[in-house]
Amino acid sequence: MNEKKKRATHLNSTVCYLKKDNKVLMIKFTKKWGQVYAPPGGKFEKGESPLDCILREYYEETGLKLINPKLQGMSYWRDSSEGIIFVYVAEEYEGNLMKISEEGCNEWIRLEELSKVKQFPQNEKFTPYLFKEELFEGKFLLDEKCNVLEYKIRII
């Protein structure tokens, strides 16, 4: 019997960790995620590349135009759905920061404090791989509340 393979439908998204003066810009969500910090970013729109997506999303959420963001890693995740997060880092930008967006409050967090603020568990796991010369690749199995059940991260 020749069964056709079922193709995965991924919910792809991007995030970017912008660093300035040893601080990283994060959004503190005020409504939908319950006081969790995350880097600005979001889901792809039709026809967008990962770079197109992060440039658009970052500007929409912060008012800042990223200059030359660098791909730092990719993180595959699966719960009842599955997707890939393209993780960027940047150190240059133009524009004036919006303090508050639809998502929440934009805050500069000291890099050494990043591991101490409440983040999504998946993001916490790849925080040590940020602002490095090498790329990382993650694979995460999550429960319905975004908690990490299993994961692997490797340098590529």
Stockholm file with secondary structure:
# STOCKHOLM 1.0

chainA/1-156         MNEKKKRATHLNSTVCYLKKDNKVLMIKFTKKWGQVYAPPGGKFEKGESPLDCILREYYEETGLKLINPKLQGMSYWRDSSEGIIFVYVAEEYEGNLMKISEEGCNEWIRLEELSKVKQFPQNEKFTPYLFKEELFEGKFLLDEKCNVLEYKIRII
#=GR chainA/1-156 SS CCCCCCCCCCCCEEEEEEEETTEEEEEEESSSSSSCEECSEEECCTTCCHHHHHHHHHHHHHSEEEESCEEEEEEEEESSSEEEEEEEEESEEEECCCSBCSSEEEEEEEGGGGGGSCBCHHHHHHGGGTTCSSCEEEEEEECTTSCEEEEEEEEC
#=GC SS_cons         CCCCCCCCCCCCEEEEEEEETTEEEEEEESSSSSSCEECSEEECCTTCCHHHHHHHHHHHHHSEEEESCEEEEEEEEESSSEEEEEEEEESEEEECCCSBCSSEEEEEEEGGGGGGSCBCHHHHHHGGGTTCSSCEEEEEEECTTSCEEEEEEEEC
//
